[in-house]
Structure formats: C-alpha cells, structure tokens
Amino acid sequence: MDAITKPQGCTNFRLRGLTRLVSRLYDAHIAAAGLKTTQYSLLTHVMRYGALRATDLADHLNLDASTLTRNLKPMIAAGWLTQAEGPDARSRLIRINEAGREKCAEAQRCWRAAQRELNSILGSDRVLELHVLIDESIKRLRETAGARM
C-alpha cells in the first residue's frame, strides 16, 4: 500500500465527527416528538422485542447496565415504559405501554423525516454503501473482539 492509498489521519476522529453530525440531524427531528434519539431507540427496541429483562435490553442496545438504567428512569417516569417483576425474584421486565406506543409512533414520523433528509444530503446510494460498510465493519470488529476475549 503506497502513501496515496494508505489511510491518513485518525479513523476514530473521523468516525466520531461523522456520527456527531448525523446525530445532530436526527436529534433535531426527534426533538419535535419530545424525545432524544437514545430514547426513541430504546422505545423501538422494547416494541420490537416485547417485554424483556433490562440485561437483555442492554445487550440489544450495546449499552452497559448503568447507562441503560439512567436512560430508563425518565421514560418510566414519563409513563412510556413500565418495569415489573420478571420470571424470578431478581429480574425485572421492561414493557412498553399504550402511551409509549403512541410516543414511538409520533417519533417514528420524525425519524422518517430525518432519514429522508440524510438521504437527500448524502444521496441514497451513498447511504446504502455506508450501511453495508458499517455492517461489515461491525461484524469484523465483533469477531476480532470475540477472539481476544
């Protein structure tokens, strides 16, 4: 690999810059529903998977337990999610209720607008290429991380 084709600069710095810009775009749209993008993601995952233990939800979202707990508190307080006894005395199940479903539907309209705007700015073909590259990169990194653990 010569100097012209060799990556220059810090990949992490570039990725963080890109994710900050994309996050701002989505945050601006999702805010119209009174949510943060992290809250919308949490609602959609609970809707998709149904009632599940907090540890399982944290795994789906790639979050540590303390971050998930911090993110759940305002959503439970707002009445969008509930936390109840699980299959054993130590576990709690997170469920979405009707208010949460309605909030999720409202936010989904905002998310779609954000997605359309991003597709318009970057071009749908570039966004599709980006999705493939991201998915493949995640898979490779997980495989490598798994081999080291």
MOQUI-V212567 format. One record per pair of residues at least 12 apart in sequence whose ideal C-beta (glycine too) atoms are under 10 Angstrom apart, sorted by the first residue. I is the first residue (numbers start at 0). GAP is how many residues later the second one is. Records with the same first field share a line. If there is no record, write none. Layout:
I=GAP  GAP
//
This chain:
14=119  122
17=112
20=97  100
21=15  92  96  99  100  108
22=13  14  15
23=13
24=12  89  90  92  93  96
25=14  15  84  85  87  88  89  91  92
26=13  87
27=82  85  86  89
28=78  80  81  82  83  84  85  86  87  88  89
29=76  77  78  80  81  83  84
30=76  79
31=74  75  77  78  81  82
32=70  71  72  73  74  75  76  77  78
33=44  69  72  73  76
34=39  40  43  45  68  69  71  72  75  76
35=35  38  71
36=70  73  74  77
37=23  25  29  32  33  37
38=32  33  35  36  39  41  42  64  65  68
39=63  64  66  67  68  70  71  74
40=19  20  22  30  66  70
41=15  18  19  21  26  29  30  33  38  39  52  54  58  62
42=32  37  38  53  57  58  60  61  62  64  65
43=52  60  63  64  67
44=12  15  16  49  51
45=14  15  26  29  34  35  36  47  48  49  50  51  54  55  58
46=48  49  53  54  57  58  61
47=12  48
48=45  47
49=43  44  45  46
50=31  33  35  42  43  44  45
51=34  39  41  42  43
52=33  34  35  37  38  39  40  41
53=14  15  18  29  32  37  38  39  40
54=13  31  36  37
55=35  37  38
56=14  15  24  36  37
57=13  14
61=76  80
67=26
71=20  22
74=19  21  25  28
75=18  24
77=21  22  25
78=18  19  20  21  24
79=16  17  18  19  20  21  22  23  24
80=13  14  15  16  18  19  22
81=12  13  14  15  17  18
82=12
114=12
117=12
//
